[in-house]
Amino acid sequence: SRGLGDVYKRQGVTRILYFLYRKGLLSANGREVLEQLLRILSKAAHGAKIESDAAAWATSMGPRILAALKKLKTNTRGDPITEAAIEEGKERAGGT
């Protein structure tokens, strides 16, 4: 059985998200949110113009995602990262 380290060595972020989804550690919705964020960040990294609402959304997602990942790291039950977990992370980070 391959672990995340093996996937990470040979694959991009989208493939890692798929791996986490297939292992049940990332919900379909959580995967969709992260893929949408990656699309925005990739465009910005390559100099594309990003609409202000998309930029604000992407900026607000950082603390939420980190909180959800931290929760996953400490979660012994293996609950998946969901949109609700991301929203909970937003509240913990003091965001709106």
N, C-alpha and C positions, 0 to 999 in steps of 0.2 A: 504494500500500500504506500502510495506516495504521500508525503506530507507537504505542507505549505512551503517549506524551504525548497523542496525539489521543484515545485511549480514556479516559485519566485525566480529561481536561477535561470529558467529557460523561457519565461513567458512575460508578457506585458501585464499591466494593471487590469485590463479588461478580462484577461484570462484568469487572473487571481480572483476577481470578483465572481466569475463563473464557478471556479473551484469552491469558493466559500458558500455560494448558493447551493451547489450540488451536495455539499457536506451538511447543509441545513443550518449553517452559521450566519447566513444572510438571507433575509426574506426576499421575495421577488420585488416587492416595493422598495426595500432598502437598496437592492441592486440597481433598480431603475434610477433612484435618487442619486446614487454615487456615479452611475454612468452619465447622467445628465450633468452633474458637477464636473466630471472629467472632460466632457465635451466643451464646456464653457472655459475651463482652465486651459485646455489645449489651444483653443482659439486665441485666448489672451496671450499665451506664451509665444504664439507665432505672429503676434502683432495685429490680429484682427480687431476691428471695432466691436466692443461688447456693449449692448444696451445697458443703461443704468439700472433698470430693474433686475436684469440678469446678474449684473455685477454685485448688486446689493444682496440678492438671494445667495449667490455663491459665497460671498464674504460671511454671511450669517450662518452658513452651513458648517464652517470650520469647527467652532466650539461644540456644536451639536454632534458632529461625527466623532470627534475625539472623545466626548463623554460616552457616546454609544459604544465605541471601541473599548474604552476603559471598563465599562460595565460588562462587555463580553469577556474581556480578559479575566475579570474576577468572578464571572458567572460559572459555577460548577455544574449547572444543569444543562448548559449548552443551548440556551434560548437564542433564537436568531436575532440579528440586528434588524429591527423593523422601523417603519416610519415613526411609530409611537416611541421607540427607544431614542430616536433622533430628537423628537419633540421633547422628551424628558430631559435629554442632555441640554437642550436649548434653555429649558427652565432652570436647570442647575447652574448654567453659565450666566444666568441673569439676563438672557436675551428676550426678545419679543417675537 
